[in-house]
């Protein structure tokens, strides 16, 4: 698979350092708040697993699976494929994402969790593509800013492949063109 990758953006050491830094920040900010860490499937899996190792305060881990689609009047809608197992009412929720691009998906999920009565909803993302943003979504915790290129690995896929790569790399354009 490595011959499908143009260049590596984050290797395993980089990812470990990012998870440590984010874990320490989350520890400080969520003392005594018993946060719920909500992973968005499937891309969050390696990230939430590694991040969780560096969070030392008590947390609950939950998962949601959502898919975005263009509904009527070209508004973006989110369909819940797997919902949370526990209520969020009164809880401090921290959503763990692999990458934030346009921000549409997270905007909808945040709206939903606030509507359900979460005390706070913030986002921790491994990668942020600021150039791709089409919403006002601002993740509170960002692992790494990246250019507006298509990346795979460490949970991120192209056609459901490459999620198992231990690094994040730019996919060669010829693979998806
Ligand atoms: P957004 O609603 O545009 O922010 O969508 C974010 C979702 O799009 C992520 O959770 C990924 O599933 C997908 N995505 C965005 N950029 C990439 C990329 O470069 N590689 C793989 N998936 C991506």
py3Dmol code that shows the C-alpha trace and the ligand (Angstrom):
import py3Dmol

protein = """\
ATOM      1  CA  UNK A   1       0.000   0.000   0.000  1.00  0.00           C
ATOM      2  CA  UNK A   2       2.928   2.315   0.620  1.00  0.00           C
ATOM      3  CA  UNK A   3       3.350   2.837  -3.144  1.00  0.00           C
ATOM      4  CA  UNK A   4      -0.112   4.491  -3.137  1.00  0.00           C
ATOM      5  CA  UNK A   5       1.133   7.180  -0.759  1.00  0.00           C
ATOM      6  CA  UNK A   6       2.720  10.366  -2.101  1.00  0.00           C
ATOM      7  CA  UNK A   7       4.211  11.441   1.225  1.00  0.00           C
ATOM      8  CA  UNK A   8       3.800  10.801   4.938  1.00  0.00           C
ATOM      9  CA  UNK A   9       2.401  13.735   6.934  1.00  0.00           C
ATOM     10  CA  UNK A  10       2.406  12.162  10.396  1.00  0.00           C
ATOM     11  CA  UNK A  11       4.371   9.085  11.389  1.00  0.00           C
ATOM     12  CA  UNK A  12       3.800   6.968  14.502  1.00  0.00           C
ATOM     13  CA  UNK A  13       6.075   9.140  16.678  1.00  0.00           C
ATOM     14  CA  UNK A  14       4.300  12.333  15.573  1.00  0.00           C
ATOM     15  CA  UNK A  15       0.916  10.778  16.346  1.00  0.00           C
ATOM     16  CA  UNK A  16       2.041   9.641  19.802  1.00  0.00           C
ATOM     17  CA  UNK A  17       3.298  13.133  20.658  1.00  0.00           C
ATOM     18  CA  UNK A  18       0.032  14.699  19.456  1.00  0.00           C
ATOM     19  CA  UNK A  19      -2.061  12.272  21.527  1.00  0.00           C
ATOM     20  CA  UNK A  20       0.057  13.005  24.631  1.00  0.00           C
ATOM     21  CA  UNK A  21      -0.330  16.775  24.184  1.00  0.00           C
ATOM     22  CA  UNK A  22      -4.077  16.575  23.595  1.00  0.00           C
ATOM     23  CA  UNK A  23      -4.558  14.100  26.450  1.00  0.00           C
ATOM     24  CA  UNK A  24      -2.766  16.451  28.868  1.00  0.00           C
ATOM     25  CA  UNK A  25      -4.908  19.415  27.782  1.00  0.00           C
ATOM     26  CA  UNK A  26      -8.105  17.402  28.156  1.00  0.00           C
ATOM     27  CA  UNK A  27      -6.968  16.230  31.618  1.00  0.00           C
ATOM     28  CA  UNK A  28      -6.535  19.847  32.725  1.00  0.00           C
ATOM     29  CA  UNK A  29      -9.735  21.210  31.189  1.00  0.00           C
ATOM     30  CA  UNK A  30     -12.109  18.436  32.263  1.00  0.00           C
ATOM     31  CA  UNK A  31     -11.034  17.895  35.912  1.00  0.00           C
ATOM     32  CA  UNK A  32     -14.116  16.841  37.938  1.00  0.00           C
ATOM     33  CA  UNK A  33     -16.368  17.062  34.866  1.00  0.00           C
ATOM     34  CA  UNK A  34     -16.688  13.340  34.153  1.00  0.00           C
ATOM     35  CA  UNK A  35     -16.689  13.973  30.380  1.00  0.00           C
ATOM     36  CA  UNK A  36     -18.166  11.686  27.775  1.00  0.00           C
ATOM     37  CA  UNK A  37     -15.699  11.110  24.928  1.00  0.00           C
ATOM     38  CA  UNK A  38     -17.786  10.411  21.822  1.00  0.00           C
ATOM     39  CA  UNK A  39     -16.009   8.864  18.847  1.00  0.00           C
ATOM     40  CA  UNK A  40     -17.477   9.248  15.369  1.00  0.00           C
ATOM     41  CA  UNK A  41     -17.132   5.918  13.597  1.00  0.00           C
ATOM     42  CA  UNK A  42     -15.332   4.574  11.728  1.00  0.00           C
ATOM     43  CA  UNK A  43     -12.444   6.998  11.297  1.00  0.00           C
ATOM     44  CA  UNK A  44     -12.022   7.790  14.998  1.00  0.00           C
ATOM     45  CA  UNK A  45     -11.033   4.262  16.053  1.00  0.00           C
ATOM     46  CA  UNK A  46      -7.193   4.404  16.141  1.00  0.00           C
ATOM     47  CA  UNK A  47      -7.203   8.015  17.345  1.00  0.00           C
ATOM     48  CA  UNK A  48      -9.671   7.618  20.222  1.00  0.00           C
ATOM     49  CA  UNK A  49      -7.832   4.475  21.339  1.00  0.00           C
ATOM     50  CA  UNK A  50      -4.450   6.234  21.495  1.00  0.00           C
ATOM     51  CA  UNK A  51      -5.818   9.508  22.863  1.00  0.00           C
ATOM     52  CA  UNK A  52      -7.617   7.644  25.641  1.00  0.00           C
ATOM     53  CA  UNK A  53      -4.276   6.248  26.864  1.00  0.00           C
ATOM     54  CA  UNK A  54      -3.098   9.752  27.729  1.00  0.00           C
ATOM     55  CA  UNK A  55      -6.255  10.900  29.505  1.00  0.00           C
ATOM     56  CA  UNK A  56      -5.928  10.089  33.188  1.00  0.00           C
ATOM     57  CA  UNK A  57      -9.178  11.584  34.556  1.00  0.00           C
ATOM     58  CA  UNK A  58     -12.281   9.344  34.568  1.00  0.00           C
ATOM     59  CA  UNK A  59     -14.044   9.407  31.188  1.00  0.00           C
ATOM     60  CA  UNK A  60     -16.814   7.440  29.534  1.00  0.00           C
ATOM     61  CA  UNK A  61     -16.281   6.390  25.918  1.00  0.00           C
ATOM     62  CA  UNK A  62     -19.211   6.254  23.536  1.00  0.00           C
ATOM     63  CA  UNK A  63     -19.551   5.874  19.771  1.00  0.00           C
ATOM     64  CA  UNK A  64     -21.840   7.275  17.097  1.00  0.00           C
ATOM     65  CA  UNK A  65     -21.969   6.540  13.390  1.00  0.00           C
ATOM     66  CA  UNK A  66     -23.471   9.194  11.141  1.00  0.00           C
ATOM     67  CA  UNK A  67     -23.595   9.681   7.394  1.00  0.00           C
ATOM     68  CA  UNK A  68     -24.065  13.017   5.679  1.00  0.00           C
ATOM     69  CA  UNK A  69     -26.173  13.470   2.586  1.00  0.00           C
ATOM     70  CA  UNK A  70     -27.677  16.340   0.638  1.00  0.00           C
ATOM     71  CA  UNK A  71     -31.359  16.652   1.500  1.00  0.00           C
ATOM     72  CA  UNK A  72     -34.082  18.797  -0.033  1.00  0.00           C
ATOM     73  CA  UNK A  73     -33.193  22.443  -0.843  1.00  0.00           C
ATOM     74  CA  UNK A  74     -29.550  21.266  -0.973  1.00  0.00           C
ATOM     75  CA  UNK A  75     -29.276  21.472   2.813  1.00  0.00           C
ATOM     76  CA  UNK A  76     -26.945  18.943   4.347  1.00  0.00           C
ATOM     77  CA  UNK A  77     -28.630  16.317   6.495  1.00  0.00           C
ATOM     78  CA  UNK A  78     -27.115  13.789   8.825  1.00  0.00           C
ATOM     79  CA  UNK A  79     -28.491  10.306   9.191  1.00  0.00           C
ATOM     80  CA  UNK A  80     -27.709   8.453  12.428  1.00  0.00           C
ATOM     81  CA  UNK A  81     -26.535   4.924  11.644  1.00  0.00           C
ATOM     82  CA  UNK A  82     -25.597   4.158  15.252  1.00  0.00           C
ATOM     83  CA  UNK A  83     -26.702   6.322  18.140  1.00  0.00           C
ATOM     84  CA  UNK A  84     -25.117   6.766  21.569  1.00  0.00           C
ATOM     85  CA  UNK A  85     -25.940   4.126  24.183  1.00  0.00           C
ATOM     86  CA  UNK A  86     -26.238   6.676  27.028  1.00  0.00           C
ATOM     87  CA  UNK A  87     -28.124   9.979  27.397  1.00  0.00           C
ATOM     88  CA  UNK A  88     -26.082  13.190  27.089  1.00  0.00           C
ATOM     89  CA  UNK A  89     -28.434  15.416  29.111  1.00  0.00           C
ATOM     90  CA  UNK A  90     -26.328  17.444  31.549  1.00  0.00           C
ATOM     91  CA  UNK A  91     -23.079  15.837  30.362  1.00  0.00           C
ATOM     92  CA  UNK A  92     -19.875  17.469  29.133  1.00  0.00           C
ATOM     93  CA  UNK A  93     -19.385  15.882  25.722  1.00  0.00           C
ATOM     94  CA  UNK A  94     -16.117  15.837  23.805  1.00  0.00           C
ATOM     95  CA  UNK A  95     -16.444  14.531  20.244  1.00  0.00           C
ATOM     96  CA  UNK A  96     -13.363  12.769  18.852  1.00  0.00           C
ATOM     97  CA  UNK A  97     -12.935  13.054  15.067  1.00  0.00           C
ATOM     98  CA  UNK A  98     -10.228  11.946  12.668  1.00  0.00           C
ATOM     99  CA  UNK A  99     -10.415  15.052  10.468  1.00  0.00           C
ATOM    100  CA  UNK A 100     -12.488  18.221  10.155  1.00  0.00           C
ATOM    101  CA  UNK A 101     -12.897  19.437   6.602  1.00  0.00           C
ATOM    102  CA  UNK A 102     -16.045  21.423   5.689  1.00  0.00           C
ATOM    103  CA  UNK A 103     -17.335  21.022   9.257  1.00  0.00           C
ATOM    104  CA  UNK A 104     -20.866  20.134   8.084  1.00  0.00           C
ATOM    105  CA  UNK A 105     -21.049  16.742   9.783  1.00  0.00           C
ATOM    106  CA  UNK A 106     -19.858  18.031  13.131  1.00  0.00           C
ATOM    107  CA  UNK A 107     -22.079  21.108  12.998  1.00  0.00           C
ATOM    108  CA  UNK A 108     -25.113  18.815  12.718  1.00  0.00           C
ATOM    109  CA  UNK A 109     -23.938  16.403  15.409  1.00  0.00           C
ATOM    110  CA  UNK A 110     -23.159  19.276  17.826  1.00  0.00           C
ATOM    111  CA  UNK A 111     -26.633  20.761  17.195  1.00  0.00           C
ATOM    112  CA  UNK A 112     -28.215  17.403  17.955  1.00  0.00           C
ATOM    113  CA  UNK A 113     -26.281  16.801  21.185  1.00  0.00           C
ATOM    114  CA  UNK A 114     -27.024  20.343  22.412  1.00  0.00           C
ATOM    115  CA  UNK A 115     -30.699  19.836  21.574  1.00  0.00           C
ATOM    116  CA  UNK A 116     -30.591  16.700  23.726  1.00  0.00           C
ATOM    117  CA  UNK A 117     -29.369  18.816  26.631  1.00  0.00           C
ATOM    118  CA  UNK A 118     -25.596  18.264  26.788  1.00  0.00           C
ATOM    119  CA  UNK A 119     -23.999  20.707  29.256  1.00  0.00           C
ATOM    120  CA  UNK A 120     -21.199  21.401  26.745  1.00  0.00           C
ATOM    121  CA  UNK A 121     -20.082  19.994  23.414  1.00  0.00           C
ATOM    122  CA  UNK A 122     -16.511  20.401  22.151  1.00  0.00           C
ATOM    123  CA  UNK A 123     -14.435  18.704  19.468  1.00  0.00           C
ATOM    124  CA  UNK A 124     -11.015  17.085  19.526  1.00  0.00           C
ATOM    125  CA  UNK A 125      -9.700  16.285  16.071  1.00  0.00           C
ATOM    126  CA  UNK A 126      -6.445  14.705  15.011  1.00  0.00           C
ATOM    127  CA  UNK A 127      -6.354  16.674  11.745  1.00  0.00           C
ATOM    128  CA  UNK A 128      -7.813  20.002  10.676  1.00  0.00           C
ATOM    129  CA  UNK A 129      -8.175  21.188   7.073  1.00  0.00           C
ATOM    130  CA  UNK A 130      -8.851  24.867   7.717  1.00  0.00           C
ATOM    131  CA  UNK A 131      -8.863  25.626   3.962  1.00  0.00           C
ATOM    132  CA  UNK A 132     -11.752  23.217   3.422  1.00  0.00           C
ATOM    133  CA  UNK A 133     -14.040  24.863   5.987  1.00  0.00           C
ATOM    134  CA  UNK A 134     -17.512  25.886   4.803  1.00  0.00           C
ATOM    135  CA  UNK A 135     -19.032  26.342   8.283  1.00  0.00           C
ATOM    136  CA  UNK A 136     -18.183  28.213  11.479  1.00  0.00           C
ATOM    137  CA  UNK A 137     -17.111  24.982  13.207  1.00  0.00           C
ATOM    138  CA  UNK A 138     -14.020  25.550  15.362  1.00  0.00           C
ATOM    139  CA  UNK A 139     -12.564  22.427  17.007  1.00  0.00           C
ATOM    140  CA  UNK A 140     -11.345  23.213  20.539  1.00  0.00           C
ATOM    141  CA  UNK A 141      -8.472  20.724  20.321  1.00  0.00           C
ATOM    142  CA  UNK A 142      -6.496  20.230  17.102  1.00  0.00           C
ATOM    143  CA  UNK A 143      -3.721  17.687  16.659  1.00  0.00           C
ATOM    144  CA  UNK A 144      -2.301  19.014  13.403  1.00  0.00           C
ATOM    145  CA  UNK A 145      -3.266  21.527  10.719  1.00  0.00           C
ATOM    146  CA  UNK A 146      -2.872  19.989   7.264  1.00  0.00           C
ATOM    147  CA  UNK A 147      -3.106  21.310   3.685  1.00  0.00           C
ATOM    148  CA  UNK A 148      -6.245  20.790   1.629  1.00  0.00           C
ATOM    149  CA  UNK A 149      -5.125  17.414   0.238  1.00  0.00           C
ATOM    150  CA  UNK A 150      -6.783  13.999   0.437  1.00  0.00           C
ATOM    151  CA  UNK A 151      -5.161  11.983   3.209  1.00  0.00           C
ATOM    152  CA  UNK A 152      -5.524   8.369   4.316  1.00  0.00           C
ATOM    153  CA  UNK A 153      -4.332   6.101   7.092  1.00  0.00           C
ATOM    154  CA  UNK A 154      -4.711   5.921  10.876  1.00  0.00           C
ATOM    155  CA  UNK A 155      -8.491   5.576  10.522  1.00  0.00           C
ATOM    156  CA  UNK A 156      -8.924   7.686   7.387  1.00  0.00           C
ATOM    157  CA  UNK A 157     -10.101   5.851   4.290  1.00  0.00           C
ATOM    158  CA  UNK A 158     -10.528   6.059   0.568  1.00  0.00           C
ATOM    159  CA  UNK A 159     -13.343   3.675  -0.443  1.00  0.00           C
ATOM    160  CA  UNK A 160     -13.041   2.005   2.982  1.00  0.00           C
ATOM    161  CA  UNK A 161      -9.363   1.165   2.403  1.00  0.00           C
ATOM    162  CA  UNK A 162      -6.119   2.370   4.037  1.00  0.00           C
ATOM    163  CA  UNK A 163      -7.673   2.818   7.519  1.00  0.00           C
ATOM    164  CA  UNK A 164      -5.172   0.351   8.974  1.00  0.00           C
ATOM    165  CA  UNK A 165      -2.036   2.248   7.918  1.00  0.00           C
ATOM    166  CA  UNK A 166      -0.124   3.247  11.082  1.00  0.00           C
ATOM    167  CA  UNK A 167       0.632   6.727   9.666  1.00  0.00           C
ATOM    168  CA  UNK A 168      -1.255   9.560   7.915  1.00  0.00           C
ATOM    169  CA  UNK A 169      -0.213  10.115   4.315  1.00  0.00           C
ATOM    170  CA  UNK A 170      -1.289  11.997   1.214  1.00  0.00           C
ATOM    171  CA  UNK A 171      -2.923   9.609  -1.254  1.00  0.00           C
ATOM    172  CA  UNK A 172      -1.477   9.743  -4.772  1.00  0.00           C
ATOM    173  CA  UNK A 173      -3.894  11.576  -7.049  1.00  0.00           C
ATOM    174  CA  UNK A 174      -3.762   8.795  -9.670  1.00  0.00           C
ATOM    175  CA  UNK A 175      -5.432   6.416  -7.179  1.00  0.00           C
ATOM    176  CA  UNK A 176      -8.664   8.406  -6.934  1.00  0.00           C
ATOM    177  CA  UNK A 177      -8.786  10.046 -10.366  1.00  0.00           C
TER     178      UNK A 177
END
"""
ligand_1 = """\
23
LIG
P -16.772 17.378 6.945
O -18.233 17.322 7.293
O -16.530 17.854 5.536
O -15.931 18.135 7.934
O -16.376 15.862 6.894
C -15.454 15.254 7.690
C -15.402 13.810 7.235
O -15.050 13.738 5.840
C -14.306 13.086 7.972
O -14.788 12.487 9.151
C -13.844 12.089 6.947
O -14.647 10.927 7.022
C -14.103 12.752 5.601
N -12.863 13.374 5.074
C -12.617 14.684 4.902
N -11.379 14.879 4.393
C -10.839 13.643 4.243
C -9.548 13.164 3.766
O -8.636 13.916 3.380
N -9.395 11.824 3.784
C -10.328 10.942 4.201
N -11.534 11.345 4.655
C -11.789 12.686 4.672
"""
view = py3Dmol.view(width=600, height=400)
view.addModel(protein, "pdb")
view.setStyle({"model": 0}, {"cartoon": {"style": "trace"}})
view.addModel(ligand_1, "xyz")
view.setStyle({"model": 1}, {"stick": {}})
view.zoomTo()
view.show()
